[in-house]
Amino acid sequence: MKIETRILEAAQAAVKTLYSAEVPQQMLQLQKTKREFEGSLTLVVFPLLKISKKKPAETAQEIGEYLAENCDAVARFNVVQGFLNLVIAPAAWIRLLNEINADENFGMCKADENSPLVMIEYSSPNTNKPLHLGHVRNNLLGWSLAKIMEANGNKVVKTNIVNDRGIHICKSMLAWLKYGNGETPESSGKKGDHLIGDYYVAFDKHYREEVAQLTEKFIAEGMDGEAAEKKAKEEAPLIKEAHDMLVKWENNDPEVRGLWEKMNNWVYAGFDETYKALGVSFDKIYYESDTYLKGKAKVEEGLAKGLFERHEDNSVWADLTNEGLDQKLLLRSDGTSVYMTQDIGTAEMRFKDYPIDKMIYVVGNEQNYHFQVLSILLDRLGFEWGKGLVHFSYGMVELPNGKMKSREGTVVDADDLMQLMVSDARKTSEELRKFADMTIDERNEIARIVGMGALKYFILKVDARKNMLFNPEESIDFNGNTGPFIQYTYARIRSIMRKAADTILSDSLADDMPVNEKESELIQKINDFGAAVAQAGKDYSPSGIANYCYELTKEFNQFYHDYSILNADSEQEKIVRLTIAKNVAKTIRNGMALLGIEVPERM
């Protein structure tokens, strides 16, 4: 039984004995003792004053005396301004350490058949270009959130919706037909997503040239500049051809559909490489080409039930004025769908595939309004989780300088970024002589683990709601609040454990084993992992786990600086410290795994 639970139960008994009153545990507040006072836990007695009918200090004193005499977890106490500060008995710390040591997954819950099912959507790429830095943050947040929800006892389905249709896809296809000369990923040596991205850029380049020429022609014919440019954008031959191709696609033209499938498959193969390098995956992938028609049917169904309304131009709208919003377009006058319609269709397919209890969308904060509306519409249409859907909204991520411009010239390519991180990790590790006595394969693997850990941690430690600057150089630092600092501490502990291989560690330490104040603080910090996991699940906050891992690592390093582990004064002290170190490493490993970060056995 945890120390907190034992104290709360004893405090309930104290109130009953002293004041003849029953109190629920929720009424009793335990918090960490402030550093300036002696103690580990503090019982707040102010909610009990109506029961005791005494002053705060007197109430605290009476309950403290009862706990010191009747609760073996409490060694002594002190009262400061009505707060009851409790000093935990050494034996209680040892028993807590034994509980932690006995559970490889201490602090985390497992799902069972009755656990709620949470579906998490993340990534959502377009098949006309490779993944970029914004996708990196999205994927890392989505993957970590899935792991955190699992650690809170939920069943989780990780899902992706691929935007694989529309005019932007046709632009890449048309450019490849016109300028590609049959180029393939194999013939070019390029990843498929990069190859298709190049043709999306090529379309834009040629389209802008056509627009410029037509604008100049229309101006020469007497049009003003703004009108001339607008007309040029609409009448440029390339954009007309792209729209014609889109019409053919929607009419299932076999030639266009065949080209679409071939080029999209190139992109999917490229995406798979990027996802693998990033360490993320999905349980189910949906495609917009399948869901957009489902959405139209669902809107028509809602229209028939009087949930929506058709305007004179044949367009369909949702009136959200009663919810304090405006009117929302669902079907255009020509019957084509909008993004909202497609999201409704995707929801319909997902709800048929899985008994979803909660739906979480990992999408940037520019879509806040979209998901506010989607929640209302899904609720109207009868989706049980509609009203409670979660938009896990996150801010933009940018680099502090202009280097690493992608092929599009505007965004940072995910593959280039990961390659840079691994390269920088290798260079920094070599400069710090951390590769001594390692083979080439070991060095490459450590560089990969450290580089990717640096990238993931730097992004995930920031509150997702905030915009952020990702600085590759800062992220590789082996000191401070970084992934490599935490990874190095884990590797250091594993090295200590290897050196202590001859020391036999018992599965259960005796109650009379010695524990000093710093050791008890470390035990308490490990014990806090469960609360950090629970809070991260409640807040949908990977940054909470990242910051916990850093605080635990920092506290262990201070302990390691102040106390010897392998050369402790006694064998008992050595065993206690090794057991603590072993469980710090275990907790770091488990915590970092919730962030999708690996930890190396040596560095």
C-alpha positions as CSV (number, residue, x, y, z in Angstrom):
1,M,0.0,0.0,0.0
2,K,1.4,3.5,-0.9
3,I,2.5,5.8,1.9
4,E,-0.1,8.4,1.0
5,T,-2.9,5.8,1.2
6,R,-1.8,4.5,4.6
7,I,-1.6,8.1,6.0
8,L,-5.0,9.1,4.6
9,E,-6.6,6.0,6.1
10,A,-4.9,6.7,9.4
11,A,-6.0,10.3,9.2
12,Q,-9.6,9.2,8.7
13,A,-9.3,7.0,11.8
14,A,-7.8,10.0,13.7
15,V,-10.8,12.2,12.9
16,K,-13.2,9.5,13.9
17,T,-11.4,8.8,17.2
18,L,-10.7,12.4,18.1
19,Y,-13.8,14.1,16.9
20,S,-16.4,11.3,16.5
21,A,-16.9,12.1,12.8
22,E,-16.7,10.2,9.5
23,V,-14.8,12.0,6.7
24,P,-14.4,10.8,3.1
25,Q,-10.8,10.6,1.9
26,Q,-11.5,13.3,-0.7
27,M,-11.9,15.8,2.1
28,L,-8.3,15.0,3.3
29,Q,-5.6,16.9,1.4
30,L,-2.0,15.6,1.3
31,Q,0.6,17.6,-0.5
32,K,4.4,17.8,-0.7
33,T,6.0,19.6,2.2
34,K,7.6,22.9,1.3
35,R,11.4,22.6,1.1
36,E,12.0,25.1,4.0
37,F,10.2,22.8,6.5
38,E,11.1,19.3,7.8
39,G,8.9,16.6,6.4
40,S,7.9,14.9,3.1
41,L,4.1,15.1,3.1
42,T,1.8,17.8,4.6
43,L,-1.8,17.2,5.7
44,V,-3.9,20.3,5.3
45,V,-6.2,20.5,8.3
46,F,-8.3,23.6,7.5
47,P,-11.2,21.6,5.9
48,L,-11.5,19.7,9.2
49,L,-11.9,22.8,11.5
50,K,-15.7,22.7,11.4
51,I,-15.5,19.1,12.7
52,S,-12.8,19.6,15.3
53,K,-14.2,23.0,16.4
54,K,-10.7,24.0,17.4
55,K,-8.0,26.3,16.1
56,P,-5.8,25.1,13.1
57,A,-2.6,24.6,15.1
58,E,-4.4,22.7,17.9
59,T,-6.2,20.4,15.4
60,A,-3.0,19.7,13.5
61,Q,-1.2,18.9,16.8
62,E,-3.9,16.4,17.9
63,I,-4.0,14.6,14.5
64,G,-0.2,14.6,14.4
65,E,0.1,12.9,17.8
66,Y,-2.5,10.3,16.7
67,L,-0.6,9.5,13.5
68,A,2.8,9.3,15.2
69,E,1.4,6.8,17.6
70,N,-0.9,4.8,15.3
71,C,0.6,5.0,11.8
72,D,3.9,3.2,11.2
73,A,4.5,5.3,8.1
74,V,4.9,8.4,10.2
75,A,8.1,8.8,12.3
76,R,7.4,12.3,13.7
77,F,5.7,15.6,12.8
78,N,5.7,19.3,13.2
79,V,3.0,21.9,12.9
80,V,3.5,25.2,11.0
81,Q,0.6,27.7,10.9
82,G,-2.0,24.9,11.0
83,F,-0.2,22.7,8.4
84,L,0.7,19.2,9.7
85,N,4.1,18.3,8.2
86,L,4.9,14.6,8.4
87,V,8.3,12.9,8.5
88,I,8.1,9.5,6.9
89,A,9.6,6.5,8.8
90,P,12.6,4.9,7.0
91,A,10.8,1.5,7.0
92,A,7.9,3.1,5.0
93,W,10.4,4.3,2.4
94,I,11.9,0.8,2.1
95,R,8.4,-0.8,1.7
96,L,7.6,1.8,-1.0
97,L,10.9,1.0,-2.8
98,N,10.0,-2.7,-2.7
99,E,6.6,-2.0,-4.3
100,I,8.3,0.1,-7.0
101,N,11.0,-2.6,-7.6
102,A,8.4,-5.4,-7.9
103,D,6.6,-3.8,-10.8
104,E,8.4,-3.3,-14.1
105,N,5.5,-1.0,-15.2
106,F,5.2,0.9,-11.9
107,G,3.0,4.0,-12.3
108,M,1.2,2.8,-15.5
109,C,-2.1,1.0,-15.9
110,K,-3.0,-1.7,-18.3
111,A,-6.2,-1.8,-20.4
112,D,-8.7,-4.7,-20.0
113,E,-11.8,-5.7,-21.9
114,N,-13.9,-3.1,-20.1
115,S,-11.5,-0.2,-20.8
116,P,-12.7,2.7,-22.9
117,L,-11.6,2.9,-26.5
118,V,-9.8,6.1,-27.5
119,M,-9.1,6.8,-31.2
120,I,-6.3,9.2,-31.9
121,E,-5.9,10.8,-35.4
122,Y,-2.6,12.3,-36.3
123,S,-0.3,12.9,-39.3
124,S,-2.9,13.6,-42.1
125,P,-0.4,14.2,-44.9
126,N,-1.1,15.2,-48.5
127,T,0.1,12.9,-51.3
128,N,1.6,15.7,-53.3
129,K,4.7,16.4,-51.2
130,P,6.9,14.9,-48.5
131,L,6.4,15.3,-44.7
132,H,7.8,18.5,-43.2
133,L,8.7,19.9,-39.8
134,G,5.1,20.6,-39.0
135,H,4.3,16.9,-39.6
136,V,7.2,15.9,-37.3
137,R,5.6,17.8,-34.4
138,N,2.2,16.4,-35.3
139,N,3.4,12.8,-35.5
140,L,5.4,13.0,-32.3
141,L,2.6,14.5,-30.4
142,G,0.1,11.9,-31.7
143,W,2.3,8.9,-31.0
144,S,3.2,10.1,-27.5
145,L,-0.4,10.9,-26.7
146,A,-1.4,7.4,-27.7
147,K,1.2,5.9,-25.4
148,I,0.1,8.1,-22.5
149,M,-3.5,7.2,-23.0
150,E,-2.5,3.5,-23.0
151,A,-0.5,4.0,-19.8
152,N,-3.7,5.4,-18.2
153,G,-5.6,2.1,-18.9
154,N,-7.3,3.0,-22.2
155,K,-7.5,0.9,-25.3
156,V,-6.1,3.0,-28.1
157,V,-6.5,3.0,-31.9
158,K,-3.9,5.1,-33.8
159,T,-5.3,6.4,-37.1
160,N,-4.3,8.5,-40.0
161,I,-6.4,10.2,-42.7
162,V,-4.5,10.7,-46.0
163,N,-5.5,13.6,-48.2
164,D,-5.1,11.7,-51.5
165,R,-7.5,13.5,-53.8
166,G,-8.2,16.9,-55.1
167,I,-6.7,19.6,-57.4
168,H,-3.4,19.6,-55.6
169,I,-2.9,15.9,-56.4
170,C,-3.8,16.5,-60.0
171,K,-1.2,19.3,-60.3
172,S,1.6,16.8,-59.4
173,M,0.1,14.2,-61.8
174,L,-0.1,16.6,-64.7
175,A,3.4,18.0,-64.2
176,W,4.8,14.5,-64.2
177,L,3.0,13.7,-67.5
178,K,4.3,16.9,-69.1
179,Y,7.8,17.1,-67.7
180,G,8.6,13.7,-66.2
181,N,9.8,11.7,-69.2
182,G,8.7,8.5,-67.3
183,E,10.9,9.2,-64.3
184,T,10.3,6.9,-61.3
185,P,11.8,6.6,-57.8
186,E,13.9,3.7,-59.1
187,S,15.3,5.6,-62.1
188,S,15.9,8.8,-60.2
189,G,17.1,7.3,-56.9
190,K,14.7,9.5,-55.0
191,K,12.1,8.6,-52.4
192,G,8.7,8.6,-54.0
193,D,7.3,11.4,-51.9
194,H,10.3,13.6,-52.7
195,L,9.9,12.8,-56.4
196,I,6.2,13.8,-56.5
197,G,6.9,16.9,-54.4
198,D,9.4,18.0,-57.1
199,Y,6.7,17.8,-59.7
200,Y,4.3,19.7,-57.5
201,V,6.9,22.5,-57.4
202,A,7.4,22.1,-61.2
203,F,3.7,22.7,-61.8
204,D,3.7,25.8,-59.7
205,K,6.8,27.1,-61.5
206,H,5.3,26.6,-65.0
207,Y,1.9,27.9,-63.9
208,R,3.4,31.1,-62.5
209,E,5.2,31.6,-65.8
210,E,1.9,31.2,-67.7
211,V,0.1,33.6,-65.4
212,A,2.8,36.2,-65.8
213,Q,2.6,36.0,-69.6
214,L,-1.2,36.1,-69.7
215,T,-1.3,39.0,-67.2
216,E,1.1,41.0,-69.4
217,K,-1.1,40.2,-72.5
218,F,-4.4,41.2,-70.8
219,I,-2.8,44.4,-69.5
220,A,-1.7,45.2,-73.0
221,E,-5.3,44.7,-74.1
222,G,-6.4,47.4,-71.7
223,M,-7.3,45.6,-68.4
224,D,-6.1,46.9,-65.1
225,G,-3.4,44.9,-63.3
226,E,-5.5,43.2,-60.6
227,A,-8.2,42.1,-63.0
228,A,-5.7,40.9,-65.5
229,E,-3.9,38.8,-63.0
230,K,-7.2,37.3,-61.7
231,K,-8.2,36.4,-65.2
232,A,-4.8,35.0,-66.0
233,K,-4.9,32.6,-63.0
234,E,-8.3,31.3,-64.1
235,E,-7.4,30.9,-67.8
236,A,-3.8,29.6,-67.6
237,P,-3.7,26.4,-69.7
238,L,-2.1,24.4,-66.9
239,I,-4.7,25.1,-64.3
240,K,-7.5,24.3,-66.8
241,E,-5.8,21.0,-67.6
242,A,-5.5,20.2,-63.9
243,H,-9.2,20.9,-63.4
244,D,-10.1,18.7,-66.4
245,M,-8.0,15.9,-64.9
246,L,-9.9,16.3,-61.6
247,V,-13.2,15.9,-63.4
248,K,-11.9,12.8,-65.1
249,W,-10.7,11.4,-61.8
250,E,-14.2,12.0,-60.2
251,N,-15.7,10.3,-63.3
252,N,-13.5,7.3,-62.7
253,D,-11.5,7.7,-66.0
254,P,-9.4,4.5,-66.0
255,E,-6.3,6.2,-67.4
256,V,-6.3,9.0,-64.8
257,R,-7.2,6.7,-62.0
258,G,-4.3,4.3,-63.0
259,L,-1.8,7.2,-63.0
260,W,-3.2,8.4,-59.6
261,E,-2.8,5.0,-58.0
262,K,0.8,4.6,-59.4
263,M,2.0,8.0,-58.2
264,N,0.2,7.7,-54.8
265,N,1.8,4.3,-54.2
266,W,5.2,6.0,-54.8
267,V,4.3,8.5,-52.1
268,Y,3.1,5.9,-49.7
269,A,6.4,4.0,-49.9
270,G,8.2,7.2,-49.2
271,F,5.9,8.1,-46.3
272,D,6.5,4.6,-44.8
273,E,10.3,5.2,-44.8
274,T,9.8,8.5,-43.0
275,Y,7.4,7.1,-40.4
276,K,9.8,4.2,-39.7
277,A,12.7,6.6,-39.1
278,L,10.5,8.7,-36.9
279,G,9.3,5.7,-35.0
280,V,5.6,6.1,-35.5
281,S,2.9,3.9,-37.0
282,F,-0.8,3.5,-37.3
283,D,-3.4,0.8,-36.6
284,K,-5.7,2.0,-39.3
285,I,-5.3,4.4,-42.3
286,Y,-8.2,6.1,-43.9
287,Y,-8.2,7.8,-47.3
288,E,-10.0,10.9,-48.3
289,S,-10.8,9.3,-51.7
290,D,-13.0,6.8,-49.7
291,T,-14.5,9.1,-47.1
292,Y,-15.7,12.2,-49.1
293,L,-18.6,10.3,-50.7
294,K,-19.6,8.9,-47.3
295,G,-19.7,12.5,-45.9
296,K,-22.1,13.6,-48.7
297,A,-24.4,10.8,-48.0
298,K,-24.4,11.6,-44.2
299,V,-25.2,15.2,-44.9
300,E,-28.1,14.3,-47.2
301,E,-29.4,12.0,-44.4
302,G,-29.2,15.0,-41.9
303,L,-30.9,17.2,-44.5
304,A,-33.8,14.7,-44.7
305,K,-34.1,14.7,-40.9
306,G,-34.3,18.5,-40.8
307,L,-30.9,18.9,-39.2
308,F,-29.6,21.0,-42.1
309,E,-31.2,23.3,-44.7
310,R,-30.9,23.6,-48.5
311,H,-30.6,27.1,-49.9
312,E,-32.0,28.4,-53.2
313,D,-28.7,27.7,-55.1
314,N,-28.9,24.1,-54.0
315,S,-26.1,24.4,-51.4
316,V,-26.6,22.7,-48.0
317,W,-25.9,24.6,-44.8
318,A,-25.9,24.0,-41.0
319,D,-27.4,26.8,-38.9
320,L,-25.2,27.1,-35.8
321,T,-26.5,30.5,-34.6
322,N,-28.2,28.9,-31.5
323,E,-24.7,27.7,-30.5
324,G,-23.3,31.3,-30.9
325,L,-21.7,30.5,-34.2
326,D,-22.6,31.2,-37.8
327,Q,-23.9,29.2,-40.8
328,K,-21.6,26.5,-42.0
329,L,-21.5,25.3,-45.6
330,L,-21.6,21.5,-46.0
331,L,-22.3,20.9,-49.7
332,R,-21.6,23.4,-52.5
333,S,-24.3,24.3,-55.0
334,D,-22.8,21.9,-57.5
335,G,-23.1,19.1,-54.9
336,T,-19.4,18.8,-54.2
337,S,-18.1,18.4,-50.6
338,V,-16.0,20.6,-48.4
339,Y,-13.5,19.5,-45.7
340,M,-16.2,19.5,-43.0
341,T,-18.2,17.0,-45.1
342,Q,-15.2,14.8,-45.5
343,D,-14.6,14.8,-41.8
344,I,-18.2,13.7,-41.2
345,G,-17.7,10.9,-43.7
346,T,-14.5,9.8,-42.0
347,A,-16.3,9.8,-38.6
348,E,-19.1,7.6,-40.1
349,M,-16.6,5.0,-41.3
350,R,-14.6,5.0,-38.1
351,F,-17.7,4.6,-35.9
352,K,-18.7,1.6,-37.9
353,D,-15.2,0.1,-37.7
354,Y,-14.7,0.7,-33.9
355,P,-16.8,1.2,-30.8
356,I,-15.2,4.6,-30.1
357,D,-15.7,6.1,-26.6
358,K,-13.5,9.2,-27.2
359,M,-12.1,10.7,-30.4
360,I,-8.9,12.9,-30.3
361,Y,-7.8,14.9,-33.4
362,V,-4.2,16.0,-33.4
363,V,-4.4,19.0,-35.6
364,G,-2.8,22.5,-35.6
365,N,-4.4,25.4,-33.9
366,E,-5.4,27.1,-37.1
367,Q,-8.3,24.5,-37.2
368,N,-9.7,25.4,-33.8
369,Y,-13.0,26.7,-35.2
370,H,-13.3,23.8,-37.6
371,F,-13.3,21.3,-34.8
372,Q,-15.6,23.4,-32.7
373,V,-18.1,23.1,-35.5
374,L,-17.4,19.4,-36.2
375,S,-18.2,18.5,-32.6
376,I,-21.6,20.2,-32.8
377,L,-22.4,18.6,-36.2
378,L,-21.4,15.1,-35.1
379,D,-23.4,15.4,-32.0
380,R,-26.5,16.4,-34.1
381,L,-25.9,13.4,-36.4
382,G,-26.0,11.1,-33.4
383,F,-22.4,10.2,-32.9
384,E,-22.1,9.3,-29.2
385,W,-18.6,10.8,-28.8
386,G,-19.4,13.9,-30.9
387,K,-20.0,16.4,-28.2
388,G,-16.9,15.1,-26.2
389,L,-14.5,15.0,-29.1
390,V,-11.1,16.4,-28.3
391,H,-9.2,18.7,-30.6
392,F,-5.6,18.3,-29.4
393,S,-4.6,21.7,-30.8
394,Y,-0.9,22.6,-31.2
395,G,1.1,25.5,-32.3
396,M,3.5,26.0,-35.2
397,V,7.2,24.9,-35.0
398,E,9.9,26.7,-36.9
399,L,13.7,26.8,-37.1
400,P,15.6,29.9,-35.8
401,N,17.4,30.4,-39.2
402,G,17.0,29.8,-42.9
403,K,19.0,26.7,-43.2
404,M,17.4,23.4,-44.2
405,K,15.0,24.9,-46.7
406,S,13.1,22.1,-48.4
407,R,12.6,21.4,-52.0
408,E,9.5,23.6,-52.0
409,G,11.7,26.4,-50.7
410,T,9.2,27.2,-47.9
411,V,9.2,24.4,-45.3
412,V,11.7,22.1,-43.7
413,D,11.8,18.5,-45.0
414,A,11.3,15.9,-42.3
415,D,13.8,13.5,-43.8
416,D,16.5,16.2,-44.1
417,L,15.9,17.2,-40.5
418,M,16.2,13.7,-39.1
419,Q,19.4,13.1,-41.2
420,L,20.8,16.3,-39.8
421,M,20.0,15.4,-36.2
422,V,21.7,12.0,-36.4
423,S,24.7,13.6,-38.1
424,D,25.0,16.3,-35.4
425,A,24.6,13.6,-32.7
426,R,27.5,11.6,-34.2
427,K,29.7,14.7,-34.5
428,T,29.0,15.9,-30.9
429,S,29.5,12.4,-29.5
430,E,32.9,12.2,-31.2
431,E,33.9,15.6,-30.0
432,L,33.0,14.6,-26.4
433,R,34.9,11.2,-26.8
434,K,31.7,9.2,-26.0
435,F,32.4,6.7,-28.8
436,A,35.6,5.2,-27.2
437,D,35.9,1.4,-27.7
438,M,32.7,1.2,-29.8
439,T,32.4,-0.5,-33.2
440,I,31.2,1.4,-36.3
441,D,27.8,-0.2,-36.0
442,E,27.5,0.7,-32.3
443,R,28.5,4.3,-33.1
444,N,25.9,4.5,-35.8
445,E,23.2,3.1,-33.6
446,I,24.0,5.4,-30.7
447,A,24.1,8.4,-33.1
448,R,20.6,7.4,-34.3
449,I,19.2,7.0,-30.8
450,V,20.7,10.2,-29.5
451,G,19.9,12.3,-32.6
452,M,16.3,11.2,-32.7
453,G,16.0,11.4,-28.9
454,A,17.2,15.0,-29.1
455,L,14.7,15.9,-31.8
456,K,11.7,14.3,-30.1
457,Y,12.5,15.5,-26.6
458,F,13.1,19.1,-27.7
459,I,9.7,19.2,-29.5
460,L,7.7,17.3,-26.8
461,K,9.0,19.1,-23.8
462,V,7.3,22.3,-24.9
463,D,3.6,22.8,-24.1
464,A,1.9,21.7,-27.3
465,R,-0.4,24.7,-27.4
466,K,2.5,27.1,-27.8
467,N,4.4,28.0,-31.0
468,M,8.0,27.0,-30.7
469,L,11.4,27.4,-32.3
470,F,13.3,24.1,-32.8
471,N,17.0,24.7,-32.4
472,P,19.0,21.6,-33.6
473,E,22.2,22.8,-31.9
474,E,20.6,23.3,-28.5
475,S,18.8,20.0,-28.6
476,I,22.0,17.9,-28.9
477,D,23.5,19.4,-25.7
478,F,24.5,16.7,-23.1
479,N,23.6,19.1,-20.3
480,G,20.4,20.8,-19.3
481,N,16.8,20.0,-20.2
482,T,17.6,17.8,-23.3
483,G,17.0,14.3,-24.5
484,P,20.8,13.5,-24.6
485,F,21.2,14.6,-20.9
486,I,18.4,12.1,-19.9
487,Q,19.7,9.4,-22.2
488,Y,23.3,9.8,-20.8
489,T,22.1,9.5,-17.2
490,Y,20.2,6.3,-18.1
491,A,23.4,4.9,-19.7
492,R,25.5,6.0,-16.7
493,I,23.1,4.0,-14.4
494,R,23.3,1.0,-16.6
495,S,27.1,1.2,-16.5
496,I,26.9,1.3,-12.6
497,M,24.7,-1.7,-12.6
498,R,27.1,-3.6,-14.9
499,K,30.0,-2.8,-12.5
500,A,27.9,-4.0,-9.6
501,A,27.0,-7.3,-11.3
502,D,28.6,-9.3,-8.4
503,T,26.3,-7.6,-5.8
504,I,23.2,-9.6,-5.2
505,L,20.1,-7.4,-5.0
506,S,17.2,-8.8,-3.1
507,D,13.7,-8.6,-4.6
508,S,12.5,-7.3,-1.2
509,L,14.7,-5.3,1.1
510,A,14.3,-5.6,4.8
511,D,12.5,-2.9,6.7
512,D,15.6,-2.0,8.7
513,M,17.7,-1.1,5.7
514,P,19.2,2.4,6.1
515,V,17.6,5.3,4.1
516,N,18.9,8.9,4.3
517,E,17.0,12.0,3.4
518,K,18.3,12.3,-0.2
519,E,17.5,8.6,-0.8
520,S,13.9,9.0,0.5
521,E,13.5,12.1,-1.8
522,L,14.5,10.0,-4.8
523,I,12.1,7.2,-3.8
524,Q,9.3,9.7,-3.5
525,K,10.3,11.2,-6.9
526,I,10.1,7.7,-8.6
527,N,6.7,7.2,-6.8
528,D,5.5,10.5,-8.4
529,F,5.7,8.9,-11.9
530,G,2.2,7.5,-11.6
531,A,0.8,10.9,-10.7
532,A,2.7,12.4,-13.7
533,V,1.3,9.8,-16.0
534,A,-2.3,10.4,-14.7
535,Q,-2.0,14.2,-15.1
536,A,-0.5,13.9,-18.6
537,G,-3.5,11.7,-19.6
538,K,-6.0,14.2,-18.0
539,D,-4.3,17.2,-19.7
540,Y,-3.4,15.5,-22.9
541,S,0.2,16.7,-22.2
542,P,3.3,14.9,-23.4
543,S,5.3,17.8,-22.0
544,G,4.3,16.8,-18.5
545,I,6.0,13.4,-19.0
546,A,9.1,15.1,-20.5
547,N,9.4,17.5,-17.6
548,Y,9.0,14.7,-15.1
549,C,11.8,12.7,-16.7
550,Y,14.1,15.8,-16.6
551,E,13.3,16.5,-12.9
552,L,13.9,12.8,-12.0
553,T,17.2,12.8,-14.0
554,K,18.3,16.0,-12.4
555,E,17.6,14.8,-8.9
556,F,19.4,11.5,-9.5
557,N,22.5,13.4,-10.8
558,Q,22.6,15.5,-7.7
559,F,22.4,12.4,-5.6
560,Y,25.1,10.8,-7.6
561,H,27.3,13.9,-7.1
562,D,26.8,13.9,-3.4
563,Y,26.9,10.1,-2.6
564,S,28.9,7.2,-3.8
565,I,26.9,4.2,-4.9
566,L,29.6,1.5,-5.5
567,N,31.8,2.7,-2.7
568,A,29.1,3.3,-0.1
569,D,30.1,3.1,3.6
570,S,28.3,-0.2,4.1
571,E,27.1,-3.1,2.1
572,Q,23.5,-2.3,3.1
573,E,23.8,1.3,1.9
574,K,25.3,0.0,-1.4
575,I,22.3,-2.3,-1.9
576,V,19.7,0.4,-1.1
577,R,21.4,2.8,-3.5
578,L,21.8,0.2,-6.3
579,T,18.1,-0.6,-5.9
580,I,17.2,3.1,-6.1
581,A,19.4,3.6,-9.1
582,K,18.0,0.5,-10.9
583,N,14.5,1.9,-10.5
584,V,15.4,5.4,-11.5
585,A,16.7,3.9,-14.7
586,K,13.5,1.8,-15.2
587,T,11.4,4.9,-14.7
588,I,13.4,7.0,-17.1
589,R,13.1,4.2,-19.7
590,N,9.4,3.9,-19.2
591,G,8.9,7.6,-19.2
592,M,10.9,8.2,-22.3
593,A,9.1,5.4,-24.0
594,L,5.9,7.3,-23.5
595,L,7.5,10.0,-25.6
596,G,8.6,7.5,-28.3
597,I,12.3,8.0,-27.2
598,E,14.8,5.1,-26.9
599,V,17.5,5.1,-24.3
600,P,20.9,3.5,-25.0
601,E,22.6,1.0,-22.7
602,R,25.9,2.8,-23.1
603,M,27.0,6.2,-24.4
